[in-house]
């Protein structure tokens, strides 16, 4: 059993879900509410969590998390949390459920609409230690939200925003790769590419943080070698373990910031919530890598070559094309056109990207025209 204590406490191993009551006791949760989605509940994973809790009959379950968590769902779950006088949340699911739980943890314990806690609205300073404690149990290997300091949520006005604060970091992450063994191939591929995108983009971010760089590069190394196996051989435990680790590692490195891949995918995800975040990241990465390659921080630290090495490539110029080829091999769309995106949508997407919290942490500051060219190259 590996105990990692970097940003939060992480229990990582097959069967780690059995530690959920221990973690509740450690962080002081006596009356937990579970936040999840209907699919996770139908798969029997909530029953597996409840089986390890001391008083399962007293645990309420909110299972209406949408694929892209939104303000309406946050408010519904927050009302349930307050009405039940719960004192903590157990988030079980992918990034959507964990992000929703974080939103609930803030909104159920603070006064004000969700948008007032968005980073782009100055919300970081409004989030306090009153935030409800969250224990996160991921069932996918993609977002790494179980160790992240933020939640990405869609407001009533359609904006997809980040709610960011040290108080939002889950008090405990229980990473049990066994919970991902039943994940369908398409979801394994899309969430796995999300993990790869996180490792690559946070590594490219210009902030000086060598420990985060090392974590991100190792995560890329693990994910690149295991994503195809995890997708095609879903019962391969070694591949599942490495993918869950890569997902967690990408998010551990989030403290450096992200970049244009995420500013675009956040904007487009708000424009069309049915689009999968990981798929969008995979589509945008080749064009953003091409845009970033001449940035001073990329050149000074030889970042493209270091990513190529982690991916087992001999030439730094192969990184972007290899990313697109992997996306194609996994059966995911390689262009926005396949998702129904057209050029007339570009202005709205660009407007959202320029306002996104990930925009300013890209190695090169993208202009409106730069974003247009990235979108064109990704079409």
Buried (B, 14 or more C-beta within 10 A) or exposed (E): EEEBEBBBBBBBBBEBBBBBBEBBEEBEBEBBBBBBBEBBBEBEBBEBBBEBBEEBEEBBBBBBBBBBBBBEBBBBBBBBBEEBEBBBBBBBBBBBBBBBBBBBBBBBBBEEEBBBBBBBBEBBEBBEEEBBBBBBBBBBBBBBBBBBBBBBBBBEEEBBBBBBBEBBBBBBBBBBBBBBBEBEBBBBBBBBBBBBBBBBBBBBBBEEBEEBBEBBBBBBBBBBBBBBBBBBEBEBBEBBBBBBBBBBBBBBBBBBBBBBBBBBBBBBBBBBBEBBBBBBBBBBBBBBBBBBBEBEBBEEBEBBBBBBBBBEBEEBBBBBBBBBEBBEEBEBBBEBEEBEBEEEBBEBBBBBBBBBBBBEBBBBEBEEEBBBBBBEBBB
